[in-house]
Amino acid sequence: MGAPAMLRSEKDVEQDRELAWQFLRYMVTMREVEDRIERKLYRQGKIVGGVYVGRGQEAIPVGVGLTAEPEDVLCPSHRDLALFLIRGVHPRQIFAQYMGRVGGLTRGKDGNMHMGDMNRRIVSIISAMAASVPVAAGAALALRYKGTHNIAYSFFGDGATSRGDWHEGLNFAAVQKLPVVYVCNNNQYAYSTPVSKQMACADVSDRAPGYGIPAEIVDGNDVFAVHGAARRAAEHARAGNGPYLIECKTFRMTGHSAHDAAEYVPPELLEEWAQRDPISRLEKKMAEKDWAGPGEIDRVYEEIKKEIDSAVDWAEKSPYPDASELTDNVYERG
């Protein structure tokens, strides 16, 4: 009995090592892409409109996104860029999207994070974050009608849970026992409003039992913990047990958007959460467990930065849309 257990344990360790490298690549790519967008292209005047990033929150879309199957439906928030990368959207398409070029996912018809790709089962982001919660319920209902075992993932921030459409969406999904995994990026602030000023309950997860939905709280800066919670949630939803909510405790290590200096955030909070950076924590774990040899992580950064340099160059060479395409793929409700 002892030998098989040892073999299984070794296999599990190897799987964790491989998973750690996947986590690292996606998390670093997300941060590097967003840094290039927010700290360079936006400030160079090459991006018009708002820029919203998920710096410090990368463990959430990566940890959850890698539990999703290709036919599952993703409804991301504006801080879940890694979901696009995981589904195969190339950084050059993302840069082109933000610069309003034909090479972007909307072919220059919309800017910044307002993008989706139904071929990849990614629903376009809705600015009023809670508005996508009922949409996710609808997607889950469609999946069930089709007789699949697939599920929908709905991502939102803590502020979204104070809106009526969030509660309506959860209630409908709960009553219908729809296969939805709800993921709250609780980054402590809804724009400039701290959680303590927008809800009387201690945790976002406290809202779920009122709808008969199981929920759990997880360290949103520990990508392995997020991944484990997401796997449990997905198994619950795929088994026909209805929705599941995961509250990921994290912190927004930037302003609400690129034009927000976040002067309302106490400096000591930023310092405290900087010590819990999800990428640094993963790198430390990989070093402690000898999952990364000397220089291996540095080489990953170098490869990603080269890829991003090339992607930006490609996007800037992508043309703006021609006026003749103005009404293409634009629909009017009769």
TIKEPA-129357 format. One record per residue: residue in one letter; x, y, z of N, C-alpha, C, O in turn. Coordinates in steps of 0.001 Angstrom, whole numbers, plus 500000, padded with zeros to 6 digits. Example, Ala and Ser with C-alpha at 12.3 -4.5 7.8 and 13.67 -1.06 7.14 Angstrom:
BEGIN
A513190494310507800512300495500507800513200496700507800514236496681508465 S512850497750507080513670498940507140512900500030507870513409501138508039 
// end
This chain:
BEGIN
M500830498792500000500000500000500000500868501263500000500451502306499497 G502094501161500575502934502344500712503466502857499391503480504065499154 A503913501937498510504541502354497258503622503164496358504028504225495884 P502389502703496102501504503493495247501258504896495796501186505859495033 A501129505013497133500902506322497738502082507242497477501904508426497192 M503317506679497575504510507469497324504547507929495872504864509084495586 L504215507002494942504200507354493532503166508444493257503426509374492493 R502009508327493875500954509315493688501420510668494207501175511700493581 S502086510659495342502585511898495920503606512563495002503576513781494823 E504493511788494430505491512333493515504822512907492275505235513944491754 K503791512224491814503050512709490645502371514035490967502380514956490150 D501785514130492155501118515361492570502102516524492636501789517642492229 V503305516241493157504330517278493254504733517764491867504904518962491644 E504884516827490940505251517201489578504141518016488916504415518969488187 Q502906517641489169501780518406488623501756519818489191501472520777488473 D502054519945490476502109521265491097503227522103490489503063523302490263 R504352521469490231505481522193489629505108522716488242505373523873487917 E504495521863487436504080522282486093503034523380486161503049524321485367 L502122523249487123501079524249487294501688525588487713501246526646487265 A502699525532488571503349526758489031503947527534487859503854528760487808 W504553526824486930505127527493485764504048528095484872504240529167484299 Q502911527407484755501785527979484011501284529242484693501069530271484053 F501105529143485993500663530310486757501602531489486527501163532603486243 L502887531227486654503877532298486561503828532982485206503812534211485131 R503805532205484143503815532787482793502600533670482554502729534778482033 Y501424533188482931500214533973482694500162535208483588499756536282483142 M500570535060484848500534536201485759501526537282485331501196538468485334 V502723536876484970503729537848484544503315538499483227503483539706483052 T502777537709482301502337538281481026501229539302481247501253540382480658 M500263538967482091499184539914482390499749541216482940499369542296482487 R500653541124483913501195542343484516502003543152483515501891544377483465 E502811542474482724503652543189481770502811543854480680503106544976480267 V501776543175480217500897543761479203500206544997479779500156546044479134 E499676544869480990498960545992481581499895547151481938499512548314481816 D501106546844482372502064547913482646502389548686481373502499549912481389 R502539547957480273502835548623478998501648549501478579501837550601478058 I500445549016478807499251549783478451499107551025479320498932552133478814 E499182550829480638498901551927481568500062552910481697499855554123481696 R501268552392481807502406553249482155503168553801480955504006554692481099 K502871553268479771503577553782478589502591554248477517502501555445477241 L501860553324476917501007553686475787499964554730476160499724555665475396 Y499344554582477322498335555550477762498968556919477993498422557940477574 R500106556934478651500758558197478982501433558831477763501767560015477777 Q501629558039476720502150558574475462501030559123474576501285559632473485 G499786559014475059498654559509474285498220558588473167497477558998472276 K498677557342473204498325556389472143497049555616472440496541554886471590 I496537555785473655495288555137474044494329556215474508494661557018475381 V493143556234473926492122557215474293491051556505475118490615555409474766 G490634557124476202489620556503477050490227555961478322491408556173478597 G489416555258479104489867554759480391490755553528480295490629552723479373 V491653553396481261492522552221481368492392551676482787492645552387483760 Y492002550430482894491780549789484190492606548514484237492507547675483341 V493415548363485268494294547205485331494077546415486620493440546888487561 G494618545216486636494461544334487793495757544077488515495991542968488995 R496618545097488602497905544912489271497697544498490723497003545176491480 G498306543377491100498147542837492438497043541807492547496903541152493580 Q496244541653491473495111540730491491495276539587490483494326538850490215 E496471539443489931496674538494488825496386537041489200496031536239488336 A496535536697490476496329535307490893494885534854490697494621533659490563 I493957535799490680492536535431490605492131534960489210491657533831489080 P492294535769488161491916535256486835492754534072486382492272533207485650 V494022534031486824494876532905486424494473531638487173494283530587486560 G494342531733488486493972530563489273492635529997488890492469528779488828 V491666530869488628490333530410488228490312529998486765489765528953486414 G490910530823485917490845530580484475491402529239484052490920528646483086 L492404528751484754493008527469484384492193526271484865492593525127484646 T491062526516485515490149525416485849489048525283484796488343524274484758 A488900526295483946487810526309482971488118525409481777489266525303481347 E487088524766481251487193523974480030486926524880478828486282525918478980 P487410524510477631487265525378476456485837525804476141485624526905475634 E484849524950476433483459525286476119482738525991477261481570526352477121 D483416526193478387482823526967479464482756528430479043483562528882478230 V481806529166479590481625530578479257482262531451480332482057531227481525 L483034532446479906483696533365480824483079534751480704482930535278479601 C482724535334481831482219536712481882483172537512482753482939537653483954 P484243538039482167485283538706482972484892540106483421483970540719482884 S485621540595484421485521542001484809486692542732484143487455542139483380 H486819544016484441487865544820483821489244544565484426490215545196484007 R489358543665485391490656543364485999491045541894485821491808541345486616 D490522541274484787490747539836484570491378539542483214490984538594482534 L492354540354482821492946540240481495493502538851481202493487538401480056 A493991538176482237494604536859482016493629535855481416494053534899480767 L492326536057481621491351535137481042491450535135479524491297534094478886 F491705536300478952491858536402477500493119535668477052493107534962476043 L494205535835477803495465535176477462495315533663477541495804532940476674 I494640533187478581494443531750478768493626531165477621493862530030477207 R492665531935477105491829531465476008492492531646474636491877531370473607 G493729532102474627494457532160473364494459533493472651494910533568471508 V493966534558473288494044535888472689495486536372472815496034536415473917 H496098536734471695497507537136471701497653538569472216496784539401471956 P498728538874472937498938540251473411498845541296472306498405542418472559 R499252540947471079499185541952470005497735542364469723497468543517469385 Q496796541411469865495384541740469678494891542658470787494056543532470553 I495408542458471988495009543292473121495533544716472950494802545677473193 F496788544860472535497341546196472310496597546901471171496302548093471262 A496299546170470110495563546757468992494169547186469440493658548223469015 Q493568546382470295492245546714470832492288548048471575491448548920471351 Y493260548197472448493360549413473251493690550641472402493347551763472775 M494349550435471271494710551567470413493722551785469281493965552593468385 G492601551061469322491548551274468329491908550835466927491451551436465955 R492717549799466806493167549342465489492362548137464995491679547465465769 V492459547887463715491741546771463089492156545432463688491357544496463727 G493387545336464151493881544074464706493299543715466062493566542629466574 G492509544603466655491894544312467937490671543425467800490186543194466692 L490179542935468905489049542010468877487774542651468350486920541953467803 T487625543975468502486436544646467966486757545383466663485948546171466173 R487931545122466113488355545727464847488264547253464870487924547880463867 G488570547835466021488617549287466122487287549951466399487205551179466421 K486238549165466611484909549758466844484677550118468318483769550885468637 D485467549585469174485368549925470595486771549883471158487652549232470597 G486981550570472258488335550643472796488498549930474111487547549376474663 N489691549951474594490141549378475866489528548024476190489497547140475334 M489031547845477433488667546498477874487304546043477371486876544933477687 H486619546864476602485306546464476076485491545514474903485311545885473743 M485846544309475224486115543310474186485677541941474676485634541665475874 G485358541109473727485004539727474004485256538919472749485657539475471727 D485033537647472807485213536779471644484339535553471840484716534632472565 M483183535531471209482255534430471411482791533115470867482385532047471327 N483701533175469891484327531937469415485166531292470504485373530078470517 R485643532124471416486422531626472554485575531567473829486100531317474914 R484288531794473699483352531758474824483680532812475880483550532567477079 I484114534004475411484364535122476315483321536193476038483270536747474941 V482492536483477027481467537516476885482111538877477108482893539060478041 S481778539823476249482367541159476356482060541792477705480977541614478262 I483021542522478210482903543188479497481826544274479435481733545016478457 I481020544353480487480006545404480624480496546364481692480864545939482787 S480505547653481386481091548632482310480461548596483693481170548653484698 A479129548501483756478478548350485057478637546885485448477851546031485038 M479663546609486246480105545230486459478992544249486825478970543122486329 A478073544670487685477030543739488124476103543334486987475417542317487084 A476073544108485917475167543810484799475516542500484109474665541908483445 S476746542042484256477137540790483620476715539564484425476774538442483923 V476288539775485677475892538648486533474629537958485999474623536730485902 P473564538684485648472419538030485022472764537425483660472192536409483265 V473691538046482954474118537502481658474761536134481852474510535209481079 A475589536009482884476221534722483181475175533669483501475316532509483115 A474114534076484215473027533136484528472348532679483238472006531507483083 G472158533625482315471559533268481023472426532310480238471924531374479615 A473745532545480267474667531643479569474616530250480183474627529247479469 A474560530195481514474483528904482201473186528180481869473169526959481716 L472100528940481757470811528343481397470879527744479997470350526659479756 A471526528447479080471686527944477717472531526675477690472230525735476953 L473576526655478486474428525468478548473642524265479047473812523149478555 R472781524503480028471975523400480551470952522927479521470730521725479374 Y470335523854478815469380523484477769470037522588476723469413521670476190 K471299522872476441472022522098475434472435520723475953472896519878475186 G472271520506477242472606519209477812474087518986478019474532517841478108 T474860520057478098476301519925478303476613519881479804475738520118480636 H477862519577480132478300519630481524479081520911481773479719521073482813 N479021521830480791479794523063480907479133524064481848477948523969482166 I479945525026482280479492525999483264479880527411482830480675527595481908 A479310528398483504479667529796483280480417530320484494480122529956485632 Y481387531177484231482149531836485294481826533329485250481917533958484196 S481451533885486387481098535301486465482047536013487422482123535665488600 F482773537012486916483760537747487703483260539171487973482661539801487102 F483512539668489185483071541021489545483841541472490782484526540679491427 G483718542752491099484369543285492282483417543374493459482227543084493330 D483943543775494607483101543877495803481987544895495626480886544705496142 G482263545982494895481253547012494692480043546508493924478922546958494163 A480259545581493010479152545047492208478113544360493078476933544332492731 T478543543804494206477611543049495051476649543950495811475766543461496517 S476812545272495673475886546207496301474836546720495314474034547592495648 R474850546178494107473879546595493082472734545589492975472892544405493274 G471591546087492545470413545244492437470525544132491425470033543030491663 D471173544399490281471253543356489249472132542189489700471952541065489233 W473075542445490599473872541344491155472963540407491942473024539189491777 H472133540973492784471237540160493612470182539447492763469848538292493031 E469665540117491757468680539486490881469304538314490126468694537254489986 G470527538520489644471208537450488913471482536244489782471269535106489365 L471963536495491008472227535384491924470948534648492299470924533419492352 N469890535402492556468634534767492952468101533874491840467667532751492101 F468130534361490608467642533568489479468469532292489324467924531201489156 A469791532446489381470671531280489226470453530270490348470507529061490121 A470206530769491561469998529872492698468681529117492570468629527905492782 V467621529835492223466303529201492085466322528140490982465732527069491122 Q467010528458489888467076527533488754468197526489488889468330525597488052 K469003526618489963470155525721490188471056525670488959471402524598488462 L471421526842488488472223526947487272473711526715487554474194527014488646 P474429526183486565475864525910486738476727527162486559477311527388485499 V476790527961487616477573529202487574478565529228488731478227528885489863 V479785529638488432480777529900489473480952531406489551481382532041488587 Y480618531974490697480754533411490907482083533692491602482417533073492612 V482829534637491041484154534965491573484204536453491907484137537303491019 C484322536754493193484410538148493633485868538534493851486554537957494694 N486329539512493085487648540101493300487479541178494376487321542355494054 N487512540787495628487330541767496699488652542484496939489488542044497727 N488819543615496228490071544364496342489954545540497307490766546465497277 Q488936545494498159488765546413499295488189547784498938487781548527499831 Y488149548135497642487631549437497254486733549330496026487085548678495043 A485569549976496092484710550139494917484944551572494449484323552515494938 Y485855551709493489486427553001493119487079553564494379488130553068494785 S486488554594495018487113555174496215486388554802497503486733555296498576 T485388553935497401484599553564498577485113552269499196485056551225498546 P485611552301500426486095551068501063484920550152501403483785550603501556 V485214548871501514484173547879501785483372548238503032482155548055503058 S484036548744504057483354549053505319482284550121505169481394550240506011 K482371550907504082481405551978503865480275551566502917479333552331502713 Q480360550380502343479336549996501380478527548780501797477519548476501160 M478936548074502847478152546929503304478335546736504805479403547001505356 A477268546269505455477321546063506906477812544671507267478290544450508380 C477699543730506335478168542369506622479693542331506599480336543170505968 A480254541366507282481710541293507407482388540928506096483460541445505782 D481765540038505332482372539535504092481341539488502974480142539363503225 V481814539589501751480926539444500598480272538064500605479111537909500225 S481036537073501042480509535698501046479288535557501955478516534610501801 D479099536489502906477928536443503783476631536654503011475553536299503490 R476735537228501822475538537498501033474986536224500380473788536141500108 A475831535253500131475427534067499367474423533158500081473473532709499439 P474584532861501384473651531939502042472195532377501975471294531539502013 G471957533680501875470592534172501769469892533685500518468663533676500440 Y470691533279499535470140532741498286470320531224498199470051530610497166 G470779530640499299470984529192499290472188528768498490472241527651497976 I473154529657498384474366529384497592475551529171498531475803530012499393 P476280528071498385477494527883499207478575528867498779478652529258497615 A479407529258499736480458530232499442481673529948500304481575529331501364 E482800530401499835484025530303500636484907531507500393484839532144499342 I485735531812501377486692532908501288488071532311501048488444531311501662 V488817532932500152490146532428499846491123533594499762490731534715499439 D492374533334500048493441534325499900493637534576498405494204533745497696 G493168535719497941493228536025496517494613536307495984494783536472494776 N495614536367496857496990536590496410497816535307496453499030535334496253 D497153534192496715497790532875496692497179532104495537496068531586495650 V497899532026494429497314531453493216496945529981493377495972529524492777 F497699529238494171497352527832494402496059527730495202495235526854494939 A495876528615496173494648528603496972493446528962496112492384528351496230 V493616529949495252492531530344494345492180529197493417491006528898493202 H493199528557492870492976527452491942492224526307492629491315525715492046 G492608526006493860491942524931494599490479525240494846489620524374494679 A490189526482495249488801526884495485488000526831494195486845526404494194 A488608527262493099487908527257491810487605525841491345486560525591490744 R488504524926491618488241523526491252487064522971492045486215522269491494 R487011523284493341485888522827494155484573523428493651483551522747493572 A484625524702493317483424525382492838482960524794491508481766524576491301 A483905524539490612483558523991489298482961522592489425481997522262488735 E483529521776490299482997520423490507481571520489491036480714519703490633 H481325521428491940479992521614492509478996521986491414477916521402491330 A479357522953490578478453523429489535478238522378488436477119522207487952 R479299521682488048479181520669486988478326519478487437477712518799486614 A478297519242488724477533518105489249476037518390489328475263517530489748 G475626519593488926474213519924488947473722520458490275472520520460490541 N474660520919491125474287521389492460474004522888492529473766523436493606 G474034523542491371473753524969491346474987525840491507476111525348491414 P474784527137491748475894528094491801476790527921493030476431527257494003 Y477963528540492947478942528524494039479655529863493980479977530348492896 L479904530465495137480572531769495167481925531672495863482049531075496933 I482926532266495242484267532355495823484577533832496056484521534635495124 E484899534186497282485337535544497574486854535545497719487400534932498637 C487527536238496807488985536294496803489436537602497450489232538682496896 K490042537495498613490523538684499319491844539144498700492833538412498695 T491838540356498186493028540879497532493079542388497751492391542917498625 F493899543083496951493990544536497081494354545129495731495167544576494990 R493742546256495426494011546939494155495249547806494320495205548840494987 M496351547386493713497626548080493900497814549216492903498904549428492373 T496737549934492665496751551073491749495465551837491966494641551431492786 G495272552931491255494010553634491346492920552854490635493184551834489999 H491698553341490748490589552678490056490877552595488567490555551601487917 S491482553642488037491870553687486625493160554493486512493675555004487506 A493675554598485287494973555254485101494953556727485492495992557293485831 H493772557354485448493701558783485786493428559018487268493262560161487694 D493379557938488063493075558037489489494340557820490314494928556739490286 A494756558854491048495980558766491858495765557992493158496728557703493869 A494519557657493474494186556861494675494723557490495947495235556785496816 E494614558803496071495099559488497270494259559164498496494654559468499622 Y493109558551498281492231558170499383492678556866500051492149556506501102 V493627556167499470494111554904500035495261555191501004496252555805500608 P495152554764502258496243554972503216497540554312502727497515553139502354 P498658555022502718499924554473502233500322553164502922500908552279502299 E499995553052504220500383551841504941499665550602504408500186549491504502 L498456550798503841497743549664503249498467549171502002498624547967501799 L498898550098501181499643549726499973500951549022500341501346548052499695 E501607549513501372502864548895501812502612547481502333503374546557502051 E501532547329503095501203546014503649500918545003502544501421543880502575 W500107545410501565499741544466500508500853544241499491500875543222498801 A501773545193499402502928544993498502503756543798498965504381543114498155 Q503754543552500274504486542408500816503791541083500477504376540012500638 R502562541160500014501795539953499693501569539822498194500646539137497754 D502412540480497421502270540453495964502175539011495459503018538184495806 P501164538701494646500949537306494240502068536714493391502350535519493482 I502703537539492569503782537020491724505020536749492570505653535703492427 S505366537675493442506528537477494314506333536254495208507271535494495449 R505109536074495695504830534920496561504992533609495804505516532633496341 L504542533594494563504689532380493765506160532099493479506605530955493573 E506909533131493134508336532949492859509062532413494094509932531550493981 K508704532922495262509315532451496504508988530983496738509858530206497132 K507752530605496500507330529217496679508098528297495720508541527214496101 M508244528750494475508953527948493486510419527764493866510994526698493643 A511014528792494433512417528706494865512563527765496050513484526950496097 E511647527882497009511706527043498209511536525567497886512123524710498547 K510742525273496881510477523879496524511393523365495409511213522254494910 D512379524188495023513331523823493961512624523520492645513041522632491901 W511551524262492358510837524104491096511446524966489989511108524809488816 A512338525869490366512965526758489394514468526788489633514927527055490743 G515224526513488579516676526538488686517202527962488569516432528887488312 P518515528147488755519123529483488685518852530154487340519135529590486283 G518310531345487394518092532119486171516853531744485371516520532440484412 E516162530671485732515009530236484924513877531258484939513275531541483903 I513591531806486109512506532787486194512891534075485462512056534688484797 D514148534479485588514609535673484867514456535492483366514092536432482660 R514732534289482875514595534033481435513141534131480985512859534567479869 V512217533723481862510792533852481538510437535327481358509741535686480408 Y510904536171482255510642537608482138511208538154480827510552538939480142 E512417537741480486513050538219479256512248537804478038512038538606477128 E511793536546478013510999536048476880509697536826476746509298537200475643 I509037537065477876507755537758477847507929539208477397507121539714476618 K508960539868477872509188541261477476509490541373475986509064542328475337 K510217540409475445510488540409473999509192540202473225508956540851472206 E508355539292473718507075539039473061506207540300473080505522540609472105 I506245541010474188505427542218474312505963543334473427505182544065472819 D507274543476473344507862544466472431507384544212471005506981545134470296 S507436542958470604507009542584469255505510542821469067505075543265468004 A504729542525470098503276542684470020502887544153469884501990544487469111 V503559545035470635503272546469470543503611546978469154502853547750468566 D504744546547468632505164546959467291504122546525466256503760547305465375 W503642545290466361502624544773465439501347545594465539500757545968464526 A500924545871466773499669546604466985499742548022466428498773548524465857 E500904548669466599501033550034466095501047550083464571500730551112463974 K501411548979463953501403548907462489500043548491461942499777548613460746 S499189547999462830497844547627462407497081548907462080497117549854462866 P496392548960460942495706550210460552494470550497461389493935549623462072 Y494037551740461316492748552098461889491659551573460959491912551382459769 P490463551336461471489406550806460606488998551806459533489027553018459749 D488621551283458385488157552121457286486712552530457545485938551769458127 A486360553717457117485002554217457328483946553320456699482800553296457148 S484326552587455666483368551712454990482901550565455897481875549940455631 E483661550293456972483303549205457884482448549678459057482141548901459961 L482067550950459039481396551552460184480149550801460644479911550674461845 T479361550308459710478099549645460088478198548117460045477208547428460291 D479367547590459740479532546137459726479404545581461141479964546132462089 N478661544484461271478499543807462569477886544705463645478118544503464837 V477116545681463222476384546525464163474909546204463987474380546261462877 Y474258545870465075472874545406464991471923546368465690472259546981466703 E470735546483465126469703547326465704468548546455466151468084545588465411 R468093546691467359466954545917467859465666546479467294465378547663467470 G464887545650466620463665546103465969462487546185466918461387546553466506 
// end
